[in-house]
Amino acid sequence: MSKRTLFNYFSSGSSNTPENDDNARQQKMTRVEFWCSDIICDPGKRKPIDEYPFAIRDQVKRAYVLRGPTQLANYTFPRKWQSGEWRSFQAHWFESYDWLEYSELKDAAFCLYCYLFFEPGKPEKFGSNVFAKVGYEKWKKALERFNKHADSISHKNAREKCDDFMNQKKSVTRKIYKYDKEEQERYEIRLSSSLDVARFLIMQGEAFRGHYESSSSLNKGTYLELLDWYKGKVEVVKEAYDKGHKNCLMVSHHIQKDLTKACAEEVMAVIMDEIHGRKFSVLIDESRDVSIKEQMAMILRFVSDEGKVLERFVGLQHIERCIAAALKEAIVGMLSSHKLSISMLRGQGYDGASNMRGEFNGVQKLIRDENPYAFYVHCFAHQLQLVVVTVSTSTPSIADFFNYVPLIVNTVGASCMRKDTLLAKHHDTLLQKVENGEILTGRGLNQESSLARPGDTRWGSHLKTLLRILVMWEAIIDVLEIVKKDSIKPTSNGGAFGLIGKMESFDFVFIMHLMIELLSMTDILSRHLQRKDQDIVEAMHLILGVKDSLQDMRDNGWEPLFKKVKTFCEKNEIEVPDMDKEINARRTSARRRQKVTNMHFYHVEVFLAAVDAILSEMNHRFGEVSSELLECMASLSPKNSFSNFDVDKVVRLAEIYAEDFDIGHIALLPSQLRGFIGRVRRSQEFLGCTELPQCAEIMVRKGMHRSYPLVYRLIELTLILPVATASVERVFSAMSIIKTDLRNKMGDEWLNDLMICYTEKEIFRSISNEKIMKRFEEMKERRMLIPQKIVITPAEE
């Protein structure tokens, strides 16, 4: 008898098998969805509406209508020499025709309404050979063609269909599902309550969903639990949910995502209104999230109407391949999705990754091939951290010191008991010092702290670790003593014994104080570079100031440092070697009998070598400070009543930005510069001005940006040039709060919407619920709508 197997059973030819019984099951239909990220911005790249699946065709139309036509602001349209003059598409045509779109790819004009609602299913356009007549003919003829199209029956029908499609109050659904006024008012209360809960969770970066959201669950998730709490506190809200239509309670996860999407789109609308028509720069970095996806974050830097430097987060995008070409396409795509052209870009700020800063095939080079005025600046804060990392291994003695620092941190914090002992010992030491009057007391002083590990990629971590070791010195020694006595394993016993000997040596104490002195200077610079409103001119002055301080320390800092180290050693009973005693040269064989004094070793081989290394590395890393572009920008510095102001250098700066200044502007600029410098040196408000952003704000406040428009344009271009990518690092810190291990399945678009609202909290707070609910209703066809409020004017009364 043959063996019965699962394969034989299903292949036996039975009439009940899945292959033969076609009516037993229906084939599962794959769900097709359209996301806002699927919108194709360039009308020349779009596929016809009829090619989209029927199930999502209405979503596609609604998404494109809400986005509006692709009308590029301040874009330099291609020109063509024809009939003895240059002719091109004109930007002011957008103001006259709200349906008009422009394609960079095809250099053609399109009609948005005809693309979405044209009966044959193909977009009616002014493109290809036809555009050669429309774009390059005389303005009068072009306007005649546009007016003819606007008056055509097909265009009018398409526009009427669009208006009817977006007017949900008169749709067929409203005829089928009729609700009384009371039910509509309850719907408005439910929608407003759901939005309030969603806004609170978004602002706090909290999760929405729960593991088990049934009505019998004790924990249905933060969103539903908070909504239940809301209903328990407000009787009107409870009544609206209890008596409301059960198919329109506004609590499903789809509604939660739609509300968040509406919030994010309103925030982006405010940001785009701020930046509309302005030059800007981009700050970009990549990082992995908890689900091991590479996410690229983009921040736009520009100058507002008030003259303030703003940095706005505009979105995350998942990057599958971190090669330069793919990153460049992602950047262009993100800009296009917000109706921004790469031609408006005037600065690029990235980290030091080779795929970003490559001189031949990097992202910055690929973008500059299309736009040569998008100047690249390597993140100054990142370069400064590379200086710190290099200095930490500049000499064998310093490298050996930093090898022992992580060992001390790991040994002292290896267990909860050791951490608790460290904090208790440090607490007792602080109490004793307070009683002896050695330290001051006050608000924020002498806070509880623990040791932090230094990291090459964490800005300021080296200095933070050394300062903690210095402050908690006695407690660390006591804990190591306890470890030495109580450890059963010889490895732990011997490790603690060796660390105590290393810490209580003059070498360790001297290098620790030396590195604290050096890293304190770079840390001050790093904190200044991380300011959002920091400009490139002030950054150059700060870098030069740090170099001067380092040079002064090299010339005059030995005696104060040695005195401080000697005082510390005497206080902690650490032996100070005789500086005049000759010893065998370190790191050399004793057979060579090469003798040097202790003074020579500590002063020359450690102190001077470390200072020279950091000076050399700063000159190497910040070599672009001496570039022609930044030297010309330095002439605009307002310090000391514009003491560095040079008309020739400022004119040269305008020549570098040839796209923004034509020959006529260059001819007028010297006279404007002389009038500007004379006025600011006479004005009292500019006397205390030391930073360029402050100067721009004063100019706007006094109306000088209209009197000297060319000068203000140069100041704007200087201010938008990026300095550091600290704002992008803050975005990734926020991403680690929103997308956690428990929320690692979060979709990219859902994450992007939450990140936009969470990062731009100031804008998000200022947006009213009415605007968000209106956009929420326009996003999709809704079962119920908010009732219209009739406003009665005093005249009607």
C-alpha positions in Angstrom: 0.0 0.0 0.0 1.4 3.3 -1.0 2.2 5.8 1.7 -0.4 8.5 2.1 1.1 12.0 1.9 -0.2 15.5 1.8 0.9 15.7 -1.9 -0.9 12.5 -2.8 -4.0 13.7 -1.1 -4.3 16.9 -3.0 -3.2 15.4 -6.3 -5.6 12.4 -6.2 -8.0 14.1 -8.6 -10.8 14.7 -6.1 -13.5 17.1 -7.1 -13.0 19.0 -3.8 -9.4 20.0 -4.5 -8.6 23.7 -4.8 -7.5 23.3 -8.4 -10.7 21.8 -9.6 -13.2 23.6 -7.4 -13.1 27.1 -8.9 -16.2 28.3 -7.0 -14.8 27.3 -3.6 -12.7 30.3 -3.2 -12.4 33.7 -4.9 -9.0 34.9 -5.7 -7.8 37.5 -3.2 -7.6 40.9 -4.8 -4.4 42.8 -4.0 -5.1 46.2 -2.4 -4.0 49.1 -4.4 -3.3 52.4 -2.7 -2.1 55.8 -3.8 0.2 57.7 -1.5 1.0 61.4 -1.7 4.7 60.5 -2.3 3.5 58.8 -5.6 2.6 62.2 -7.0 4.7 63.0 -10.1 5.5 66.7 -10.0 6.7 67.2 -13.5 3.7 67.1 -15.8 5.9 65.8 -18.6 6.6 62.6 -16.7 3.1 61.7 -15.7 1.2 58.8 -17.1 -2.5 59.3 -18.2 -5.1 59.1 -15.6 -6.8 56.1 -17.4 -3.7 54.0 -16.7 -4.2 54.2 -13.0 -6.3 51.4 -11.4 -10.0 52.3 -11.3 -10.1 51.8 -7.5 -7.7 54.6 -6.8 -8.4 56.9 -9.7 -10.4 59.3 -7.6 -7.7 59.4 -5.0 -5.2 60.3 -7.7 -7.4 63.2 -9.0 -8.0 64.5 -5.5 -4.3 64.4 -4.6 -3.3 66.4 -7.8 -6.1 68.9 -7.3 -5.1 69.6 -3.7 -1.5 69.9 -4.7 -2.2 72.4 -7.4 -0.5 73.0 -10.8 3.3 72.8 -11.0 4.2 76.5 -11.3 7.9 77.2 -10.6 8.7 80.4 -8.9 11.8 82.4 -9.9 12.8 79.6 -12.2 15.1 80.5 -15.1 13.3 79.2 -18.1 15.3 78.1 -21.2 15.7 80.8 -23.8 15.8 80.5 -27.6 17.1 83.0 -30.2 14.4 83.6 -32.7 13.5 86.4 -35.0 16.4 88.5 -33.7 15.6 88.3 -30.0 15.7 86.0 -27.0 12.3 84.4 -26.2 11.2 82.1 -23.4 8.3 81.0 -21.3 7.3 83.8 -18.9 6.7 83.3 -15.2 4.0 86.0 -14.9 1.7 83.8 -17.1 1.1 81.7 -14.0 -0.6 84.6 -12.4 -3.1 85.0 -15.2 -3.8 81.3 -15.7 -4.3 79.2 -12.5 -4.5 76.0 -14.6 -1.1 76.4 -16.3 1.7 74.0 -15.6 5.3 73.9 -16.8 7.5 70.8 -17.4 11.2 71.1 -17.0 11.8 67.8 -18.8 9.9 68.7 -22.0 10.1 72.5 -21.7 6.4 72.5 -22.3 3.2 73.9 -20.9 0.3 71.8 -19.6 -3.2 72.2 -18.4 -3.9 70.5 -15.0 -7.7 70.3 -15.4 -7.5 68.8 -18.8 -5.0 66.3 -17.6 -7.3 65.1 -14.8 -10.7 65.4 -16.4 -10.2 65.5 -20.2 -12.7 63.1 -21.7 -10.4 61.1 -24.1 -8.1 60.4 -21.1 -5.0 62.1 -22.5 -3.7 65.4 -21.2 -4.2 68.4 -23.4 -1.0 70.3 -23.5 1.1 72.9 -25.1 4.1 70.8 -25.7 6.6 69.3 -28.1 6.4 71.1 -31.4 3.4 73.1 -30.3 5.3 74.7 -27.5 7.9 76.0 -29.9 5.2 78.4 -31.0 3.7 79.0 -27.6 6.8 79.5 -25.5 9.0 81.2 -28.0 6.5 83.3 -30.0 5.7 86.9 -29.1 3.9 87.4 -25.8 0.7 88.7 -27.5 0.3 85.5 -29.6 1.1 83.3 -26.6 -1.6 85.0 -24.6 -4.0 84.6 -27.5 -3.4 80.8 -27.5 -3.8 80.6 -23.7 -7.0 82.6 -23.9 -8.3 80.4 -26.7 -7.6 77.3 -24.7 -9.3 78.8 -21.6 -12.4 79.6 -23.7 -12.5 76.1 -25.3 -15.4 73.8 -24.5 -13.2 70.9 -23.5 -11.3 73.1 -21.0 -14.5 74.5 -19.5 -16.0 71.1 -19.2 -12.9 69.8 -17.5 -12.9 72.7 -15.1 -16.6 72.2 -14.2 -15.9 68.5 -13.6 -13.1 69.4 -11.3 -15.3 71.8 -9.3 -18.1 69.3 -9.1 -15.6 66.6 -8.1 -14.2 68.6 -5.2 -17.6 69.8 -4.0 -18.7 66.9 -1.8 -21.7 68.7 -0.5 -23.4 68.3 -3.9 -22.2 64.9 -4.7 -24.4 61.8 -5.2 -23.3 60.4 -1.9 -24.9 63.3 -0.1 -28.2 62.3 -1.8 -27.9 58.7 -0.8 -26.8 59.3 2.8 -28.9 62.0 4.4 -28.2 63.2 7.9 -30.0 65.7 10.0 -28.4 68.8 11.4 -28.0 67.3 14.9 -26.1 64.3 13.5 -23.8 66.6 11.6 -23.1 68.7 14.7 -22.3 65.5 16.6 -20.0 64.5 13.7 -18.2 67.8 14.0 -17.7 67.3 17.8 -16.4 63.7 17.2 -14.0 64.9 14.5 -12.8 67.8 16.6 -12.2 65.6 19.6 -10.3 63.0 17.5 -8.2 65.7 16.1 -7.4 67.1 19.6 -6.3 63.7 20.8 -4.2 63.2 17.6 -2.5 66.6 18.0 -1.6 65.9 21.6 0.0 62.5 20.7 1.8 64.0 17.7 3.2 66.8 19.8 4.5 64.3 22.5 5.8 61.8 20.0 3.6 59.0 21.5 2.3 55.9 19.8 -1.3 55.8 18.6 -2.1 52.2 18.3 -2.4 49.4 20.9 -1.6 45.7 20.7 -5.3 44.7 21.4 -7.9 47.4 20.7 -11.1 45.5 21.4 -13.8 47.1 23.5 -13.0 44.5 26.2 -9.3 45.3 26.3 -7.9 46.9 29.5 -5.4 48.9 27.4 -6.7 49.7 23.9 -3.8 52.0 23.0 -2.9 55.6 23.8 -5.3 57.1 21.2 -8.5 55.2 22.2 -7.7 55.4 25.9 -7.1 59.1 25.8 -10.3 59.5 23.8 -12.2 57.5 26.4 -10.7 59.8 29.1 -11.8 62.8 27.0 -15.4 61.5 26.8 -15.4 60.9 30.6 -14.5 64.5 31.3 -16.7 66.3 28.7 -20.3 65.3 28.6 -21.0 66.8 25.1 -18.2 64.7 23.6 -19.5 61.5 25.3 -23.0 62.2 24.0 -21.7 62.8 20.5 -20.0 59.3 20.5 -22.8 57.5 22.2 -25.6 58.9 19.9 -23.5 59.2 16.8 -23.6 57.1 13.7 -21.7 53.9 14.4 -20.1 53.8 10.9 -18.7 57.3 11.4 -17.2 57.4 14.9 -13.8 58.8 13.6 -11.7 56.4 15.6 -10.3 53.9 13.1 -6.6 53.8 12.3 -7.3 55.1 8.8 -8.9 58.2 10.3 -5.9 58.6 12.6 -3.5 58.5 9.6 -5.6 60.9 7.6 -5.8 63.4 10.4 -2.0 63.2 10.8 -1.6 63.6 7.0 -3.8 66.7 7.1 -1.7 68.1 10.0 1.5 67.5 8.1 0.2 69.0 4.8 -1.0 72.2 6.7 2.5 72.5 8.3 4.1 72.1 4.9 1.8 74.7 3.4 3.0 77.3 5.9 6.6 76.4 5.3 6.1 76.7 1.5 4.4 80.1 1.9 7.5 81.2 3.9 10.0 80.1 1.3 7.9 80.8 -1.9 10.1 82.4 -4.5 13.2 82.6 -2.3 16.7 81.3 -2.7 17.6 78.5 -0.3 20.2 76.0 0.6 19.8 72.3 1.7 21.2 70.5 4.7 21.1 66.7 4.2 22.2 63.7 6.1 21.4 60.0 6.2 20.8 57.7 9.2 19.4 54.2 9.9 16.2 53.9 11.9 15.4 51.0 14.2 14.1 48.8 11.3 17.5 49.2 9.6 16.2 51.5 6.9 18.4 54.2 5.5 16.5 57.5 5.9 17.5 60.8 4.3 16.4 64.0 6.1 16.3 67.3 4.3 16.2 70.8 5.9 15.9 74.0 3.9 17.7 77.1 5.0 16.5 80.6 3.9 15.9 84.1 5.0 12.4 85.2 6.0 10.5 88.4 5.3 11.7 89.8 8.6 15.3 89.1 7.7 15.6 86.1 10.1 17.5 83.0 9.1 15.2 80.0 9.2 15.8 76.3 8.9 12.7 74.2 8.2 12.5 70.4 8.0 10.6 69.3 4.9 10.7 65.5 5.1 12.3 62.1 5.3 12.8 59.7 2.4 13.8 56.1 2.5 16.9 55.5 0.4 17.5 52.0 -0.9 20.9 52.7 -2.4 23.2 55.3 -1.0 25.1 56.0 -4.2 25.5 59.5 -5.4 23.2 59.3 -8.4 20.4 57.8 -6.4 20.8 60.4 -3.6 20.9 63.2 -6.2 17.6 62.0 -7.8 16.0 61.7 -4.3 17.0 65.3 -3.5 15.7 66.7 -6.8 12.5 64.6 -6.3 11.9 66.0 -2.8 12.4 69.5 -4.0 10.0 69.0 -6.9 7.4 67.5 -4.7 7.2 70.9 -2.9 7.2 72.9 -6.3 10.9 73.9 -5.7 13.4 73.9 -8.5 17.0 73.0 -8.2 17.8 76.2 -10.0 16.9 78.1 -6.8 19.5 76.2 -4.8 22.4 78.4 -3.5 24.1 76.1 -1.0 24.7 72.5 0.0 25.6 71.2 3.5 26.5 67.6 4.0 28.8 65.5 6.2 32.1 64.2 5.1 30.9 61.0 3.4 32.6 60.3 0.1 29.3 59.8 -1.7 28.2 63.3 -0.7 31.4 65.4 -0.9 33.1 63.7 -3.8 34.8 66.1 -6.1 34.1 64.1 -9.2 31.1 61.8 -8.6 29.7 63.0 -5.3 26.2 64.4 -4.8 27.5 68.0 -4.5 29.3 67.7 -7.8 26.3 66.2 -9.6 24.1 69.0 -8.4 26.7 71.7 -9.2 26.8 70.3 -12.8 23.2 71.4 -13.1 23.4 74.5 -10.9 27.0 75.8 -10.5 25.8 78.4 -7.9 24.8 75.7 -5.3 28.1 76.0 -3.4 29.0 73.1 -1.2 30.2 73.5 2.4 31.4 70.6 4.5 29.7 70.7 7.9 31.9 72.7 10.2 30.8 70.9 13.3 31.6 67.5 11.7 35.0 68.7 10.7 35.7 70.0 14.2 34.8 66.6 15.6 37.3 65.0 13.2 39.9 67.4 14.6 39.2 66.2 18.1 39.4 62.6 17.0 42.8 63.2 15.3 44.2 65.1 18.3 43.2 62.2 20.6 45.7 60.0 18.8 48.3 62.8 17.9 51.1 61.4 20.2 51.7 57.9 21.7 51.2 59.2 25.2 47.8 60.9 24.4 46.7 57.8 22.4 47.6 55.6 25.4 45.7 57.9 27.7 42.5 57.7 25.7 42.9 53.9 25.6 42.6 53.8 29.4 39.7 56.3 29.6 37.0 53.8 28.2 38.5 51.1 30.5 37.9 53.3 33.5 34.4 54.1 32.5 33.5 50.5 31.7 35.0 49.2 35.0 33.3 51.7 37.2 29.9 51.3 35.5 30.0 47.6 34.8 27.1 46.8 37.2 24.2 48.5 38.9 25.9 48.1 42.3 29.1 49.8 41.1 27.0 52.7 39.6 25.1 53.1 42.8 28.3 53.0 44.8 29.9 55.7 42.5 26.9 58.0 43.0 26.9 57.5 46.7 30.6 58.1 47.1 30.3 61.2 44.9 27.4 62.5 47.0 29.4 62.1 50.2 32.4 63.9 48.6 30.2 66.8 47.5 28.7 67.1 51.0 32.2 67.2 52.5 33.3 69.9 50.1 30.2 72.0 50.8 30.9 71.8 54.5 34.5 72.8 54.0 33.5 75.7 51.7 35.4 74.3 48.7 32.4 74.5 46.4 29.4 76.7 46.0 25.8 75.7 46.3 22.9 77.0 44.3 20.2 76.2 41.8 21.5 73.8 39.1 24.9 73.3 40.8 26.4 69.9 41.9 23.8 67.8 40.1 23.9 64.0 40.2 25.8 62.7 37.2 27.4 59.5 35.9 30.3 58.7 33.6 29.8 58.9 29.9 31.7 57.0 27.3 33.6 59.0 24.6 32.6 58.4 21.0 34.2 59.5 17.8 30.8 60.4 16.2 29.3 62.1 19.3 30.1 65.8 19.3 31.7 67.0 22.6 31.7 63.5 24.1 35.5 63.4 24.8 35.4 66.6 26.8 32.3 65.5 28.7 33.9 62.3 29.8 37.1 64.0 31.0 35.2 66.6 32.9 33.2 63.9 34.6 36.4 62.0 35.6 37.8 65.3 37.0 34.7 66.1 39.0 34.2 62.5 40.3 37.9 61.8 40.9 37.7 60.7 44.5 34.6 58.6 44.0 36.1 56.8 41.0 39.3 55.9 43.0 37.1 54.7 45.9 35.0 52.4 43.6 38.2 51.0 41.9 39.5 50.2 45.4 36.3 48.4 46.2 36.5 46.4 43.0 40.1 45.5 43.7 39.2 44.2 47.2 35.9 42.5 46.4 36.5 41.0 43.0 36.8 37.2 42.9 38.2 37.0 39.4 41.9 37.8 39.1 41.2 39.6 35.9 38.9 42.1 37.5 41.2 42.4 40.5 44.3 43.0 38.4 42.4 45.4 36.0 41.2 47.6 38.9 44.7 47.6 40.4 46.3 48.7 37.2 43.7 51.4 36.6 44.3 52.9 40.1 48.0 53.0 39.4 47.4 54.6 36.0 45.1 57.3 37.4 47.4 58.2 40.2 50.3 58.8 37.9 51.5 62.3 36.9 51.3 61.3 33.2 47.5 60.7 33.4 46.8 63.8 35.4 48.9 66.0 33.1 47.4 64.8 29.9 43.8 64.9 31.4 44.2 68.6 32.3 45.9 69.4 28.9 43.1 67.8 26.9 40.5 69.5 29.0 42.1 72.9 28.2 42.4 72.1 24.4 38.9 70.5 24.0 37.3 73.3 26.0 38.3 75.7 23.2 36.9 73.5 20.4 33.8 72.7 22.4 32.9 76.4 22.6 33.3 76.6 18.9 31.2 73.5 18.3 28.3 74.9 20.4 28.4 78.1 18.4 28.4 76.3 15.1 25.3 74.3 16.1 23.2 77.4 16.3 20.4 77.5 13.8 21.0 81.1 12.9 24.7 80.9 12.6 26.1 82.4 9.5 29.2 81.5 7.5 30.9 84.9 8.2 30.6 84.6 12.0 31.7 80.9 11.8 34.9 82.0 10.0 35.6 84.6 12.7 35.0 82.0 15.4 37.4 79.5 13.8 40.1 82.2 13.5 39.5 83.1 17.1 40.0 79.5 18.2 43.3 79.4 16.2 44.5 82.6 17.9 43.6 81.1 21.3 45.5 77.9 20.6 48.5 79.9 19.4 48.4 82.0 22.6 48.2 78.8 24.7 51.2 77.4 22.8 53.2 80.6 23.6 52.0 81.4 27.1 50.0 78.4 28.4 52.6 76.1 29.7 53.2 77.7 33.1 49.5 78.1 34.1 48.8 74.5 33.0 51.8 73.0 34.9 50.9 75.0 38.0 47.3 73.7 37.9 48.4 70.1 37.4 50.9 70.4 40.3 48.2 71.8 42.6 45.9 68.9 41.8 48.6 66.3 42.4 49.5 67.8 45.7 45.8 67.8 46.8 45.3 64.2 45.8 48.8 63.0 47.1 50.1 62.1 43.6 53.9 62.2 43.2 55.2 65.0 41.0 58.4 64.0 39.2 61.5 66.2 39.3 61.4 68.2 36.1 65.1 68.6 35.8 65.9 64.9 36.3 67.2 63.1 33.2 65.5 60.0 32.2 65.7 57.6 29.3 63.7 58.9 26.3 60.4 57.2 26.3 59.4 54.8 23.5 63.1 54.1 22.8 65.2 51.2 23.9 67.2 51.6 27.1 70.3 50.4 25.2 70.5 53.5 23.2 71.0 55.6 26.4 69.2 58.6 24.9 68.6 60.9 27.9 66.0 63.8 28.2 64.7 65.7 31.1 61.1 65.3 32.4 60.6 69.0 31.5 61.5 68.2 27.9 59.2 65.3 27.7 56.1 67.0 29.2 56.7 70.4 27.6 57.9 69.4 24.1 56.8 65.8 23.4 53.4 66.2 25.0 52.3 69.8 25.4 53.7 71.4 22.2 53.1 68.3 20.2 49.4 68.3 21.1 48.9 72.0 20.5 50.8 71.8 17.2 48.7 68.8 16.1 45.4 70.6 16.8 46.6 73.7 15.0 47.8 71.8 12.0 44.6 69.8 11.8 42.4 72.9 12.1 44.4 74.5 9.2 43.9 71.4 7.2 40.2 70.8 7.9 39.1 74.4 7.5 41.1 75.2 4.5 38.0 76.6 2.7 38.0 79.5 5.1 40.7 81.1 2.9 38.7 80.4 -0.3 37.8 83.4 -2.5 34.0 83.0 -1.9 34.3 83.1 1.9 36.9 85.9 1.8 34.5 88.0 -0.2 31.7 87.2 2.2 33.9 88.2 5.1 33.9 91.7 3.8 30.2 92.0 4.8 31.0 91.4 8.5 29.4 94.1 10.6 31.9 93.8 13.4 33.6 97.0 14.5 31.4 99.2 12.3 32.1 97.1 9.2 35.8 97.5 9.6 36.5 94.7 7.0 34.1 96.2 4.4 35.7 96.2 0.9 33.7 97.4 -2.1 35.9 95.5 -4.6 35.5 92.2 -2.8 31.8 92.6 -2.4 31.5 93.4 -6.1 33.5 90.3 -6.8 31.1 88.3 -4.7 28.2 89.5 -6.9 30.2 88.4 -10.0 30.6 84.9 -8.5 26.7 84.8 -8.2 26.3 85.7 -11.8 22.9 84.1 -12.0 21.5 86.6 -9.4 23.3 89.7 -10.7 23.3 90.8 -14.4 25.6 93.4 -15.9 23.3 96.2 -15.0 23.3 95.2 -11.4 27.1 94.9 -11.3 27.3 98.5 -12.6 24.9 99.9 -10.0 26.3 97.9 -7.1 29.4 100.1 -6.2 27.2 103.2 -5.7 24.7 101.3 -3.6 27.6 99.8 -1.5 29.1 103.3 -0.8 25.7 104.7 0.1 25.0 101.7 2.4 28.3 101.8 4.3 28.0 105.5 4.8 24.5 105.2 6.2 25.1 102.2 8.6 28.2 103.9 10.0 26.1 106.9 10.9 23.2 104.9 12.3 23.0 104.3 16.0 21.3 100.9 15.6 24.2 99.4 13.7 26.8 100.5 16.3 26.3 97.4 18.5 25.7 95.0 15.6 28.2 92.2 15.5 26.5 89.5 13.5 25.2 89.5 10.0 21.7 88.0 10.8 21.2 90.9 13.2 22.3 93.3 10.5 19.7 91.8 8.1 16.9 92.2 10.7 17.8 95.8 11.3 17.8 96.5 7.5 14.3 95.0 7.2 13.0 96.9 10.2 14.3 100.2 8.9 13.2 99.5 5.3 16.8 99.6 4.0 16.3 96.3 2.2 14.2 98.3 -0.3 16.6 101.2 -0.5 19.6 99.0 -1.1 18.1 95.8 -2.7 21.4 94.6 -4.2 23.3 94.8 -0.9 20.5 93.0 0.9 20.5 90.3 -1.8 24.2 89.7 -1.2 23.6 89.5 2.6 20.8 87.0 1.9 23.0 84.8 -0.2 25.7 84.9 2.5 23.2 84.0 5.3 21.7 81.0 3.5 25.1 79.3 2.9 25.0 76.4 5.4 27.5 76.1 8.3 26.6 72.9 10.1 24.2 70.0 9.9 23.3 70.1 13.5 19.6 70.7 12.7 19.6 67.4 10.7 21.1 65.6 13.7 18.3 66.9 15.8 15.8 65.5 13.3 17.4 62.0 13.7 17.2 62.4 17.5 13.4 63.1 17.1 13.2 60.0 14.7 14.6 57.8 17.5 11.8 59.1 19.8 9.0 58.5 17.3 10.1 55.2 15.6 11.1 52.9 18.5 11.6 49.2 18.8 7.9 48.7 19.6 7.0 50.8 16.5 9.5 49.4 14.0 6.8 48.4 11.5 5.9 52.1 10.9 5.4 53.0 7.2 7.6 55.6 5.6 4.8 58.0 4.8 3.3 57.7 8.3 6.7 58.3 9.8 7.3 61.3 7.6 4.0 62.9 8.5 4.7 62.5 12.3 8.2 63.8 11.9 7.1 67.0 10.1 4.6 67.9 12.8 6.8 66.9 15.7 9.9 68.7 14.4 8.1 71.9 13.4 6.1 72.2 16.6 6.0 76.0 16.6 4.2 76.0 13.2 2.0 73.1 14.2 0.8 74.8 17.3 -0.2 77.9 15.3 -2.5 76.1 12.9 -6.2 76.0 13.9 -8.3 72.9 14.0 -10.7 74.4 11.4 -7.9 74.5 8.7 -6.9 70.9 9.5 -10.5 69.6 9.4 -11.1 71.4 6.1 -8.1 69.7 4.5 -9.1 66.4 6.1 -12.4 66.6 4.4 -10.9 67.5 1.0 -8.4 64.6 1.1 -11.0 61.9 0.5 -14.7 61.5 -0.1 -16.2 61.5 3.4 -19.4 59.8 4.6 -20.4 63.0 6.5 -19.3 66.6 6.4 -19.1 69.5 8.8 -22.2 71.7 8.5 -21.6 75.1 7.1 -21.8 78.0 9.5 -23.8 80.9 8.3 -22.2 84.2 9.3 -24.7 87.1 9.5 -23.2 90.6 9.0 -24.5 93.6 10.9 -26.0 95.0 7.7 -28.1 91.8 7.2 -29.3 92.1 10.8 
